[in-house]
Amino acid sequence: MANLIITAANIIVPVANTGAIVGAAGVTITAGDMVYLDTLTTTWKLAKCNGTDAEAGDDGLAVALNDAVVGQPFSYLNTGNLDFGAIVAAGSVYVVSNTAGAIMPIADLVTSTWRFSPVGYGTDTDTMALLCSTIGATGVAIL
């Protein structure tokens, strides 16, 4: 498999009773991007599993709900259910990709230095239960 192909049009308002949070963009962000909190600048940047511990989400991971450029506010979600459109599989686990901002199936997490940063799991063909705030980045490198 490969990275999920997320289109901004498919990022729908979070499923019932999940609240979006507002943060400041530290880079250009597109709806559906995985972002991490850069504690040095207190802004959100594109997450990736093959970068630093911070880039893998040690200090916070979330999914962007709208586009933003550097310095602009944007909404993100790190817990609850999010409708991605028909691109996820029920029961499949998804993690931060080695491509900045992307999400991939856990089966693609294969390189020894990549970190295990769980995003969530598919509850049906279009909804993912996000685990970013519950588990967050583990800091564990794949062996």
Residue pairs with C-beta under 8 A, 6 or more apart in sequence:
1 104
1 105
1 107
1 108
2 104
2 108
3 97
3 99
3 102
3 103
3 104
4 84
4 87
4 88
4 94
4 102
4 103
4 104
5 87
6 31
6 32
6 33
6 84
6 85
6 87
6 103
7 32
7 85
8 30
8 31
8 32
8 66
8 67
9 85
10 32
10 83
10 84
10 85
10 87
11 31
11 32
11 63
11 64
11 65
11 66
11 82
11 83
11 84
12 82
12 83
12 85
13 65
13 83
14 20
14 65
14 77
14 80
14 81
14 82
14 83
15 80
15 81
15 82
15 83
15 127
16 81
17 80
18 77
18 79
18 80
18 81
18 82
19 77
19 80
20 65
20 75
20 76
20 77
21 62
21 75
21 76
21 77
21 78
22 73
22 74
22 75
22 76
23 35
23 37
23 43
23 44
23 62
23 73
23 74
23 76
24 42
24 43
24 44
24 71
24 72
24 73
24 74
25 43
25 44
25 68
25 69
25 70
25 71
25 72
25 73
25 74
26 38
26 41
26 43
26 44
26 45
26 70
27 43
27 45
27 46
27 70
28 67
28 68
28 69
28 70
29 35
29 44
29 46
29 64
29 67
29 68
29 69
29 74
29 101
30 64
30 67
30 101
31 64
31 65
31 66
31 67
32 63
32 64
32 84
33 46
33 63
33 64
33 101
33 102
34 46
34 47
34 57
34 61
34 62
34 63
34 64
34 96
34 97
34 101
34 102
34 103
34 119
35 44
35 45
35 46
35 47
35 61
35 62
35 63
35 64
35 76
35 101
36 44
36 45
36 46
36 47
36 54
36 55
36 56
36 57
36 58
36 59
36 60
36 61
36 62
36 137
37 43
37 44
37 57
37 59
37 60
37 61
37 62
38 44
38 45
38 54
38 59
39 54
39 59
43 70
44 62
44 64
44 74
44 76
45 55
46 55
46 100
46 101
47 55
47 56
47 57
47 61
47 96
47 100
47 101
47 117
48 55
48 56
48 96
48 97
48 98
48 99
48 100
48 101
48 102
49 56
49 95
49 96
49 97
49 98
49 109
49 114
49 115
49 116
49 117
50 98
50 111
50 113
50 114
50 115
51 100
53 115
53 137
53 139
55 100
56 96
56 115
56 117
56 137
56 139
57 96
57 117
57 132
57 136
57 137
58 136
58 137
58 139
60 78
60 132
60 136
61 78
61 96
61 117
61 119
61 132
61 136
61 137
62 76
62 77
62 78
62 132
62 133
63 76
63 77
63 78
63 82
63 103
63 119
63 130
63 132
64 74
64 75
64 76
65 74
65 75
65 76
65 77
66 74
66 75
67 74
68 74
77 130
78 130
78 132
78 133
79 130
79 131
79 132
79 133
79 134
80 129
80 130
81 123
81 127
81 128
81 129
81 130
82 120
82 127
82 128
82 130
83 126
83 127
84 126
84 127
84 128
85 126
86 125
86 126
87 126
88 94
88 122
88 124
88 125
88 126
88 127
88 128
89 122
89 125
90 122
90 123
90 124
90 125
91 121
91 122
92 105
92 106
92 121
92 122
93 105
93 106
93 118
93 120
93 121
94 103
94 104
94 105
94 106
94 118
94 119
94 120
94 121
94 122
94 128
95 103
95 104
95 105
95 106
95 109
95 116
95 117
95 118
95 119
96 102
96 103
96 104
96 115
96 117
96 119
96 137
97 103
97 104
97 108
98 104
98 111
98 114
103 119
106 118
109 116
109 142
110 142
111 142
112 141
112 142
112 143
113 141
113 142
114 141
114 142
115 137
115 138
115 139
115 140
115 141
115 142
116 137
116 138
116 140
116 141
116 142
117 136
117 137
117 138
118 131
118 132
118 135
118 138
119 128
119 130
119 131
119 132
120 128
120 129
120 130
120 131
120 132
121 128
121 129
121 131
122 128
122 129
123 129
